[in-house]
Structures are given as C-alpha cells and as structure tokens.
C-alpha cells in the first residue's frame, strides 16, 4: 500500500506507483470521489471535453436560439 504525508499547507505528493497506475503527469487533475464510511477514491480527471463528442444525439430538427430563449423563460417562470 502506498502512503503519503500531508504537509502543513495541505499538500500531498502522490507516490510514483500511484501516479503511474493512474497515468498522471505534471499538470494533470485528479478528483476525490466520496464513497461510504468516510472513504474516498482518487480518480484521474484527464479526459477532455472532446471525449464527450457523440454522447448525445443531434436533435431531429434544429432548434433556434430564439426557441431556446423562450423555453428557458417559460421553464424559469414555472419554477417560481
């Protein structure tokens, strides 16, 4: 098991073994995901927004900016 020490500034050096397993490099971001019983998992947040391309299908017919603004206004008014 890899361990690390928290500095007085709250910083932690991630052990090389963990960095290698997560494929982390300098400047990469990580996420702390709360599990249960006060436990956390560390996950690499290295996926770009571009990796989401194609996740949502295109609408059957295009929607105009004006139609979007009307829908937002109607939804906002009904939420009050």
Secondary structure, 3 states (H helix, E strand, C coil): CCCCCCCCCCCCCCCHHHHHHHCCCCCCCEEEEECCCCCEEEEECCCCHHHHCCCCCCCCCCCCHHHHHHHHHHHHHHHC
